[in-house]
Amino acid sequence: MIDSPEEHLRKMLFDDVNSFFKDEAKAKLWFETKNSLLGEISPNEMMDLGRFQKLDQFIQNRLQENNEK
């Protein structure tokens, strides 16, 4: 079965977050938890609203900040 474009984006974002946590359970929890930096909504809710680009930018910025430490 071929993934929809949205499902493909969800998987890519999950892989990025999982690369930070190196733990699928923690990455899953991160996507389910409301985040004040995202406007008190969870990353899953952002994706449900179609805000993949904003979430991707947020994740990439955080990964870059972490790599600079």
PDB file of N, CA, C and O in Angstrom, chain B, residues numbered from 101:
ATOM      1  N   MET B 101       0.842  -1.184   0.000  1.00  0.00           N
ATOM      2  CA  MET B 101       0.000   0.000   0.000  1.00  0.00           C
ATOM      3  C   MET B 101       0.887   1.246   0.000  1.00  0.00           C
ATOM      4  O   MET B 101       1.902   1.293   0.696  1.00  0.00           O
ATOM      5  N   ILE B 102       0.508   2.230  -0.765  1.00  0.00           N
ATOM      6  CA  ILE B 102       1.267   3.475  -0.878  1.00  0.00           C
ATOM      7  C   ILE B 102       0.732   4.470   0.144  1.00  0.00           C
ATOM      8  O   ILE B 102      -0.478   4.651   0.284  1.00  0.00           O
ATOM      9  N   ASP B 103       1.668   5.117   0.863  1.00  0.00           N
ATOM     10  CA  ASP B 103       1.288   6.130   1.843  1.00  0.00           C
ATOM     11  C   ASP B 103       0.776   7.371   1.132  1.00  0.00           C
ATOM     12  O   ASP B 103       1.219   7.712   0.035  1.00  0.00           O
ATOM     13  N   SER B 104      -0.178   8.044   1.793  1.00  0.00           N
ATOM     14  CA  SER B 104      -0.607   9.354   1.301  1.00  0.00           C
ATOM     15  C   SER B 104       0.523  10.344   1.557  1.00  0.00           C
ATOM     16  O   SER B 104       1.404  10.070   2.371  1.00  0.00           O
ATOM     17  N   PRO B 105       0.516  11.483   0.884  1.00  0.00           N
ATOM     18  CA  PRO B 105       1.557  12.488   1.144  1.00  0.00           C
ATOM     19  C   PRO B 105       1.604  12.901   2.621  1.00  0.00           C
ATOM     20  O   PRO B 105       2.680  13.116   3.179  1.00  0.00           O
ATOM     21  N   GLU B 106       0.428  13.009   3.246  1.00  0.00           N
ATOM     22  CA  GLU B 106       0.378  13.394   4.653  1.00  0.00           C
ATOM     23  C   GLU B 106       0.990  12.320   5.547  1.00  0.00           C
ATOM     24  O   GLU B 106       1.711  12.633   6.495  1.00  0.00           O
ATOM     25  N   GLU B 107       0.709  11.079   5.252  1.00  0.00           N
ATOM     26  CA  GLU B 107       1.270   9.979   6.041  1.00  0.00           C
ATOM     27  C   GLU B 107       2.783   9.925   5.877  1.00  0.00           C
ATOM     28  O   GLU B 107       3.510   9.662   6.835  1.00  0.00           O
ATOM     29  N   HIS B 108       3.243  10.171   4.683  1.00  0.00           N
ATOM     30  CA  HIS B 108       4.687  10.208   4.429  1.00  0.00           C
ATOM     31  C   HIS B 108       5.351  11.324   5.253  1.00  0.00           C
ATOM     32  O   HIS B 108       6.412  11.113   5.842  1.00  0.00           O
ATOM     33  N   LEU B 109       4.725  12.506   5.292  1.00  0.00           N
ATOM     34  CA  LEU B 109       5.254  13.613   6.087  1.00  0.00           C
ATOM     35  C   LEU B 109       5.266  13.275   7.577  1.00  0.00           C
ATOM     36  O   LEU B 109       6.228  13.587   8.279  1.00  0.00           O
ATOM     37  N   ARG B 110       4.202  12.638   8.056  1.00  0.00           N
ATOM     38  CA  ARG B 110       4.143  12.231   9.470  1.00  0.00           C
ATOM     39  C   ARG B 110       5.310  11.298   9.804  1.00  0.00           C
ATOM     40  O   ARG B 110       5.957  11.445  10.841  1.00  0.00           O
ATOM     41  N   LYS B 111       5.564  10.351   8.926  1.00  0.00           N
ATOM     42  CA  LYS B 111       6.663   9.402   9.169  1.00  0.00           C
ATOM     43  C   LYS B 111       8.015  10.104   9.164  1.00  0.00           C
ATOM     44  O   LYS B 111       8.880   9.798   9.984  1.00  0.00           O
ATOM     45  N   MET B 112       8.197  11.041   8.243  1.00  0.00           N
ATOM     46  CA  MET B 112       9.463  11.772   8.183  1.00  0.00           C
ATOM     47  C   MET B 112       9.677  12.597   9.454  1.00  0.00           C
ATOM     48  O   MET B 112      10.775  12.612  10.011  1.00  0.00           O
ATOM     49  N   LEU B 113       8.625  13.281   9.911  1.00  0.00           N
ATOM     50  CA  LEU B 113       8.747  14.078  11.130  1.00  0.00           C
ATOM     51  C   LEU B 113       8.998  13.189  12.337  1.00  0.00           C
ATOM     52  O   LEU B 113       9.796  13.530  13.210  1.00  0.00           O
ATOM     53  N   PHE B 114       8.318  12.049  12.388  1.00  0.00           N
ATOM     54  CA  PHE B 114       8.548  11.120  13.497  1.00  0.00           C
ATOM     55  C   PHE B 114      10.002  10.645  13.493  1.00  0.00           C
ATOM     56  O   PHE B 114      10.637  10.577  14.546  1.00  0.00           O
ATOM     57  N   ASP B 115      10.518  10.321  12.332  1.00  0.00           N
ATOM     58  CA  ASP B 115      11.914   9.869  12.246  1.00  0.00           C
ATOM     59  C   ASP B 115      12.879  10.941  12.739  1.00  0.00           C
ATOM     60  O   ASP B 115      13.865  10.629  13.406  1.00  0.00           O
ATOM     61  N   ASP B 116      12.599  12.203  12.413  1.00  0.00           N
ATOM     62  CA  ASP B 116      13.457  13.292  12.878  1.00  0.00           C
ATOM     63  C   ASP B 116      13.440  13.390  14.404  1.00  0.00           C
ATOM     64  O   ASP B 116      14.491  13.501  15.034  1.00  0.00           O
ATOM     65  N   VAL B 117      12.252  13.351  14.990  1.00  0.00           N
ATOM     66  CA  VAL B 117      12.143  13.444  16.445  1.00  0.00           C
ATOM     67  C   VAL B 117      12.749  12.205  17.100  1.00  0.00           C
ATOM     68  O   VAL B 117      13.415  12.306  18.131  1.00  0.00           O
ATOM     69  N   ASN B 118      12.522  11.058  16.511  1.00  0.00           N
ATOM     70  CA  ASN B 118      13.085   9.824  17.056  1.00  0.00           C
ATOM     71  C   ASN B 118      14.611   9.843  17.006  1.00  0.00           C
ATOM     72  O   ASN B 118      15.265   9.250  17.864  1.00  0.00           O
ATOM     73  N   SER B 119      15.179  10.514  16.015  1.00  0.00           N
ATOM     74  CA  SER B 119      16.643  10.596  15.939  1.00  0.00           C
ATOM     75  C   SER B 119      17.199  11.394  17.113  1.00  0.00           C
ATOM     76  O   SER B 119      18.337  11.180  17.531  1.00  0.00           O
ATOM     77  N   PHE B 120      16.399  12.309  17.641  1.00  0.00           N
ATOM     78  CA  PHE B 120      16.820  13.070  18.821  1.00  0.00           C
ATOM     79  C   PHE B 120      16.696  12.225  20.086  1.00  0.00           C
ATOM     80  O   PHE B 120      17.650  12.113  20.856  1.00  0.00           O
ATOM     81  N   PHE B 121      15.519  11.628  20.302  1.00  0.00           N
ATOM     82  CA  PHE B 121      15.273  10.868  21.525  1.00  0.00           C
ATOM     83  C   PHE B 121      15.942   9.492  21.512  1.00  0.00           C
ATOM     84  O   PHE B 121      16.315   8.967  22.561  1.00  0.00           O
ATOM     85  N   LYS B 122      16.088   8.922  20.332  1.00  0.00           N
ATOM     86  CA  LYS B 122      16.612   7.560  20.184  1.00  0.00           C
ATOM     87  C   LYS B 122      15.781   6.554  20.988  1.00  0.00           C
ATOM     88  O   LYS B 122      16.298   5.584  21.542  1.00  0.00           O
ATOM     89  N   ASP B 123      14.474   6.828  21.029  1.00  0.00           N
ATOM     90  CA  ASP B 123      13.533   5.999  21.781  1.00  0.00           C
ATOM     91  C   ASP B 123      12.145   6.262  21.201  1.00  0.00           C
ATOM     92  O   ASP B 123      11.603   7.358  21.346  1.00  0.00           O
ATOM     93  N   GLU B 124      11.576   5.253  20.545  1.00  0.00           N
ATOM     94  CA  GLU B 124      10.290   5.443  19.873  1.00  0.00           C
ATOM     95  C   GLU B 124       9.180   5.822  20.836  1.00  0.00           C
ATOM     96  O   GLU B 124       8.310   6.618  20.483  1.00  0.00           O
ATOM     97  N   ALA B 125       9.188   5.267  22.054  1.00  0.00           N
ATOM     98  CA  ALA B 125       8.147   5.588  23.029  1.00  0.00           C
ATOM     99  C   ALA B 125       8.216   7.065  23.419  1.00  0.00           C
ATOM    100  O   ALA B 125       7.182   7.721  23.543  1.00  0.00           O
ATOM    101  N   LYS B 126       9.417   7.586  23.611  1.00  0.00           N
ATOM    102  CA  LYS B 126       9.571   9.005  23.963  1.00  0.00           C
ATOM    103  C   LYS B 126       9.166   9.895  22.798  1.00  0.00           C
ATOM    104  O   LYS B 126       8.529  10.930  22.996  1.00  0.00           O
ATOM    105  N   ALA B 127       9.530   9.501  21.591  1.00  0.00           N
ATOM    106  CA  ALA B 127       9.147  10.284  20.419  1.00  0.00           C
ATOM    107  C   ALA B 127       7.626  10.296  20.269  1.00  0.00           C
ATOM    108  O   ALA B 127       7.041  11.340  19.980  1.00  0.00           O
ATOM    109  N   LYS B 128       6.996   9.164  20.460  1.00  0.00           N
ATOM    110  CA  LYS B 128       5.532   9.082  20.368  1.00  0.00           C
ATOM    111  C   LYS B 128       4.893   9.974  21.419  1.00  0.00           C
ATOM    112  O   LYS B 128       3.938  10.692  21.124  1.00  0.00           O
ATOM    113  N   LEU B 129       5.407   9.937  22.637  1.00  0.00           N
ATOM    114  CA  LEU B 129       4.878  10.771  23.709  1.00  0.00           C
ATOM    115  C   LEU B 129       5.033  12.252  23.361  1.00  0.00           C
ATOM    116  O   LEU B 129       4.128  13.045  23.621  1.00  0.00           O
ATOM    117  N   TRP B 130       6.171  12.631  22.776  1.00  0.00           N
ATOM    118  CA  TRP B 130       6.388  14.023  22.393  1.00  0.00           C
ATOM    119  C   TRP B 130       5.303  14.475  21.417  1.00  0.00           C
ATOM    120  O   TRP B 130       4.799  15.592  21.537  1.00  0.00           O
ATOM    121  N   PHE B 131       4.939  13.635  20.461  1.00  0.00           N
ATOM    122  CA  PHE B 131       3.913  13.994  19.487  1.00  0.00           C
ATOM    123  C   PHE B 131       2.526  14.093  20.105  1.00  0.00           C
ATOM    124  O   PHE B 131       1.661  14.786  19.570  1.00  0.00           O
ATOM    125  N   GLU B 132       2.303  13.414  21.217  1.00  0.00           N
ATOM    126  CA  GLU B 132       0.982  13.406  21.851  1.00  0.00           C
ATOM    127  C   GLU B 132       0.810  14.498  22.901  1.00  0.00           C
ATOM    128  O   GLU B 132      -0.315  14.790  23.306  1.00  0.00           O
ATOM    129  N   THR B 133       1.908  15.105  23.346  1.00  0.00           N
ATOM    130  CA  THR B 133       1.878  16.052  24.459  1.00  0.00           C
ATOM    131  C   THR B 133       1.722  17.482  23.962  1.00  0.00           C
ATOM    132  O   THR B 133       2.401  17.915  23.031  1.00  0.00           O
ATOM    133  N   LYS B 134       0.803  18.209  24.614  1.00  0.00           N
ATOM    134  CA  LYS B 134       0.648  19.635  24.280  1.00  0.00           C
ATOM    135  C   LYS B 134       1.951  20.359  24.571  1.00  0.00           C
ATOM    136  O   LYS B 134       2.621  20.080  25.565  1.00  0.00           O
ATOM    137  N   ASN B 135       2.303  21.292  23.693  1.00  0.00           N
ATOM    138  CA  ASN B 135       3.580  21.983  23.784  1.00  0.00           C
ATOM    139  C   ASN B 135       3.329  23.491  23.777  1.00  0.00           C
ATOM    140  O   ASN B 135       2.739  24.023  22.837  1.00  0.00           O
ATOM    141  N   SER B 136       3.778  24.169  24.823  1.00  0.00           N
ATOM    142  CA  SER B 136       3.555  25.617  24.906  1.00  0.00           C
ATOM    143  C   SER B 136       4.243  26.365  23.764  1.00  0.00           C
ATOM    144  O   SER B 136       3.768  27.419  23.342  1.00  0.00           O
ATOM    145  N   LEU B 137       5.353  25.833  23.264  1.00  0.00           N
ATOM    146  CA  LEU B 137       6.055  26.489  22.164  1.00  0.00           C
ATOM    147  C   LEU B 137       5.313  26.346  20.830  1.00  0.00           C
ATOM    148  O   LEU B 137       5.641  27.017  19.852  1.00  0.00           O
ATOM    149  N   LEU B 138       4.327  25.477  20.807  1.00  0.00           N
ATOM    150  CA  LEU B 138       3.526  25.276  19.591  1.00  0.00           C
ATOM    151  C   LEU B 138       2.116  25.857  19.749  1.00  0.00           C
ATOM    152  O   LEU B 138       1.231  25.579  18.940  1.00  0.00           O
ATOM    153  N   GLY B 139       1.916  26.662  20.793  1.00  0.00           N
ATOM    154  CA  GLY B 139       0.605  27.267  20.995  1.00  0.00           C
ATOM    155  C   GLY B 139      -0.335  26.401  21.800  1.00  0.00           C
ATOM    156  O   GLY B 139      -1.549  26.435  21.597  1.00  0.00           O
ATOM    157  N   GLU B 140       0.224  25.621  22.717  1.00  0.00           N
ATOM    158  CA  GLU B 140      -0.560  24.743  23.607  1.00  0.00           C
ATOM    159  C   GLU B 140      -1.349  23.676  22.851  1.00  0.00           C
ATOM    160  O   GLU B 140      -2.432  23.272  23.273  1.00  0.00           O
ATOM    161  N   ILE B 141      -0.793  23.231  21.736  1.00  0.00           N
ATOM    162  CA  ILE B 141      -1.366  22.074  21.051  1.00  0.00           C
ATOM    163  C   ILE B 141      -0.246  21.056  20.865  1.00  0.00           C
ATOM    164  O   ILE B 141       0.938  21.387  20.936  1.00  0.00           O
ATOM    165  N   SER B 142      -0.643  19.830  20.629  1.00  0.00           N
ATOM    166  CA  SER B 142       0.355  18.780  20.438  1.00  0.00           C
ATOM    167  C   SER B 142       0.821  18.765  18.982  1.00  0.00           C
ATOM    168  O   SER B 142       0.119  19.245  18.093  1.00  0.00           O
ATOM    169  N   PRO B 143       2.005  18.212  18.749  1.00  0.00           N
ATOM    170  CA  PRO B 143       2.447  18.058  17.365  1.00  0.00           C
ATOM    171  C   PRO B 143       1.444  17.257  16.517  1.00  0.00           C
ATOM    172  O   PRO B 143       1.248  17.565  15.342  1.00  0.00           O
ATOM    173  N   ASN B 144       0.817  16.243  17.102  1.00  0.00           N
ATOM    174  CA  ASN B 144      -0.194  15.486  16.349  1.00  0.00           C
ATOM    175  C   ASN B 144      -1.350  16.389  15.937  1.00  0.00           C
ATOM    176  O   ASN B 144      -1.855  16.288  14.819  1.00  0.00           O
ATOM    177  N   GLU B 145      -1.768  17.275  16.843  1.00  0.00           N
ATOM    178  CA  GLU B 145      -2.854  18.202  16.514  1.00  0.00           C
ATOM    179  C   GLU B 145      -2.425  19.153  15.398  1.00  0.00           C
ATOM    180  O   GLU B 145      -3.222  19.483  14.519  1.00  0.00           O
ATOM    181  N   MET B 146      -1.173  19.591  15.435  1.00  0.00           N
ATOM    182  CA  MET B 146      -0.682  20.460  14.359  1.00  0.00           C
ATOM    183  C   MET B 146      -0.781  19.752  13.013  1.00  0.00           C
ATOM    184  O   MET B 146      -1.211  20.339  12.020  1.00  0.00           O
ATOM    185  N   MET B 147      -0.379  18.486  12.994  1.00  0.00           N
ATOM    186  CA  MET B 147      -0.436  17.748  11.735  1.00  0.00           C
ATOM    187  C   MET B 147      -1.883  17.532  11.301  1.00  0.00           C
ATOM    188  O   MET B 147      -2.191  17.597  10.111  1.00  0.00           O
ATOM    189  N   ASP B 148      -2.775  17.273  12.263  1.00  0.00           N
ATOM    190  CA  ASP B 148      -4.189  17.119  11.926  1.00  0.00           C
ATOM    191  C   ASP B 148      -4.752  18.384  11.285  1.00  0.00           C
ATOM    192  O   ASP B 148      -5.662  18.326  10.457  1.00  0.00           O
ATOM    193  N   LEU B 149      -4.196  19.530  11.683  1.00  0.00           N
ATOM    194  CA  LEU B 149      -4.627  20.815  11.124  1.00  0.00           C
ATOM    195  C   LEU B 149      -3.908  21.140   9.816  1.00  0.00           C
ATOM    196  O   LEU B 149      -4.162  22.180   9.209  1.00  0.00           O
ATOM    197  N   GLY B 150      -3.010  20.252   9.382  1.00  0.00           N
ATOM    198  CA  GLY B 150      -2.296  20.447   8.126  1.00  0.00           C
ATOM    199  C   GLY B 150      -1.105  21.382   8.239  1.00  0.00           C
ATOM    200  O   GLY B 150      -0.637  21.908   7.229  1.00  0.00           O
ATOM    201  N   ARG B 151      -0.611  21.596   9.443  1.00  0.00           N
ATOM    202  CA  ARG B 151       0.490  22.537   9.650  1.00  0.00           C
ATOM    203  C   ARG B 151       1.833  21.811   9.687  1.00  0.00           C
ATOM    204  O   ARG B 151       2.636  22.001  10.601  1.00  0.00           O
ATOM    205  N   PHE B 152       2.055  20.985   8.684  1.00  0.00           N
ATOM    206  CA  PHE B 152       3.270  20.181   8.602  1.00  0.00           C
ATOM    207  C   PHE B 152       4.514  21.058   8.461  1.00  0.00           C
ATOM    208  O   PHE B 152       5.530  20.807   9.109  1.00  0.00           O
ATOM    209  N   GLN B 153       4.434  22.076   7.621  1.00  0.00           N
ATOM    210  CA  GLN B 153       5.609  22.908   7.356  1.00  0.00           C
ATOM    211  C   GLN B 153       6.052  23.642   8.626  1.00  0.00           C
ATOM    212  O   GLN B 153       7.246  23.699   8.923  1.00  0.00           O
ATOM    213  N   LYS B 154       5.105  24.196   9.368  1.00  0.00           N
ATOM    214  CA  LYS B 154       5.451  24.901  10.599  1.00  0.00           C
ATOM    215  C   LYS B 154       6.058  23.937  11.613  1.00  0.00           C
ATOM    216  O   LYS B 154       7.043  24.269  12.273  1.00  0.00           O
ATOM    217  N   LEU B 155       5.477  22.746  11.740  1.00  0.00           N
ATOM    218  CA  LEU B 155       6.007  21.751  12.674  1.00  0.00           C
ATOM    219  C   LEU B 155       7.391  21.289  12.231  1.00  0.00           C
ATOM    220  O   LEU B 155       8.287  21.139  13.062  1.00  0.00           O
ATOM    221  N   ASP B 156       7.574  21.065  10.952  1.00  0.00           N
ATOM    222  CA  ASP B 156       8.884  20.654  10.445  1.00  0.00           C
ATOM    223  C   ASP B 156       9.936  21.721  10.749  1.00  0.00           C
ATOM    224  O   ASP B 156      11.045  21.396  11.172  1.00  0.00           O
ATOM    225  N   GLN B 157       9.594  22.982  10.537  1.00  0.00           N
ATOM    226  CA  GLN B 157      10.538  24.068  10.821  1.00  0.00           C
ATOM    227  C   GLN B 157      10.885  24.100  12.307  1.00  0.00           C
ATOM    228  O   GLN B 157      12.045  24.297  12.668  1.00  0.00           O
ATOM    229  N   PHE B 158       9.892  23.909  13.166  1.00  0.00           N
ATOM    230  CA  PHE B 158      10.114  23.876  14.611  1.00  0.00           C
ATOM    231  C   PHE B 158      11.077  22.745  14.974  1.00  0.00           C
ATOM    232  O   PHE B 158      12.029  22.949  15.727  1.00  0.00           O
ATOM    233  N   ILE B 159      10.823  21.562  14.438  1.00  0.00           N
ATOM    234  CA  ILE B 159      11.669  20.398  14.731  1.00  0.00           C
ATOM    235  C   ILE B 159      13.090  20.631  14.218  1.00  0.00           C
ATOM    236  O   ILE B 159      14.056  20.376  14.936  1.00  0.00           O
ATOM    237  N   GLN B 160      13.223  21.111  12.990  1.00  0.00           N
ATOM    238  CA  GLN B 160      14.559  21.325  12.421  1.00  0.00           C
ATOM    239  C   GLN B 160      15.338  22.365  13.222  1.00  0.00           C
ATOM    240  O   GLN B 160      16.538  22.204  13.446  1.00  0.00           O
ATOM    241  N   ASN B 161      14.662  23.430  13.654  1.00  0.00           N
ATOM    242  CA  ASN B 161      15.324  24.449  14.474  1.00  0.00           C
ATOM    243  C   ASN B 161      15.818  23.861  15.788  1.00  0.00           C
ATOM    244  O   ASN B 161      16.933  24.155  16.220  1.00  0.00           O
ATOM    245  N   ARG B 162      15.000  23.036  16.426  1.00  0.00           N
ATOM    246  CA  ARG B 162      15.393  22.435  17.706  1.00  0.00           C
ATOM    247  C   ARG B 162      16.539  21.450  17.522  1.00  0.00           C
ATOM    248  O   ARG B 162      17.444  21.394  18.355  1.00  0.00           O
ATOM    249  N   LEU B 163      16.514  20.674  16.446  1.00  0.00           N
ATOM    250  CA  LEU B 163      17.605  19.752  16.186  1.00  0.00           C
ATOM    251  C   LEU B 163      18.910  20.504  15.924  1.00  0.00           C
ATOM    252  O   LEU B 163      19.977  20.097  16.383  1.00  0.00           O
ATOM    253  N   GLN B 164      18.808  21.605  15.180  1.00  0.00           N
ATOM    254  CA  GLN B 164      19.999  22.413  14.894  1.00  0.00           C
ATOM    255  C   GLN B 164      20.548  23.032  16.177  1.00  0.00           C
ATOM    256  O   GLN B 164      21.759  23.038  16.397  1.00  0.00           O
ATOM    257  N   GLU B 165      19.660  23.551  17.022  1.00  0.00           N
ATOM    258  CA  GLU B 165      20.101  24.121  18.306  1.00  0.00           C
ATOM    259  C   GLU B 165      20.807  23.068  19.154  1.00  0.00           C
ATOM    260  O   GLU B 165      21.818  23.350  19.798  1.00  0.00           O
ATOM    261  N   ASN B 166      20.269  21.869  19.147  1.00  0.00           N
ATOM    262  CA  ASN B 166      20.873  20.792  19.931  1.00  0.00           C
ATOM    263  C   ASN B 166      22.252  20.419  19.387  1.00  0.00           C
ATOM    264  O   ASN B 166      23.169  20.129  20.156  1.00  0.00           O
ATOM    265  N   ASN B 167      22.396  20.426  18.073  1.00  0.00           N
ATOM    266  CA  ASN B 167      23.680  20.077  17.461  1.00  0.00           C
ATOM    267  C   ASN B 167      24.734  21.142  17.703  1.00  0.00           C
ATOM    268  O   ASN B 167      25.929  20.851  17.669  1.00  0.00           O
ATOM    269  N   GLU B 168      24.304  22.371  17.946  1.00  0.00           N
ATOM    270  CA  GLU B 168      25.244  23.466  18.178  1.00  0.00           C
ATOM    271  C   GLU B 168      25.766  23.485  19.608  1.00  0.00           C
ATOM    272  O   GLU B 168      26.725  24.195  19.909  1.00  0.00           O
ATOM    273  N   LYS B 169      25.148  22.718  20.480  1.00  0.00           N
ATOM    274  CA  LYS B 169      25.587  22.691  21.896  1.00  0.00           C
ATOM    275  C   LYS B 169      26.813  21.849  22.069  1.00  0.00           C
ATOM    276  O   LYS B 169      27.317  21.714  23.184  1.00  0.00           O
TER     277      LYS B 169
END
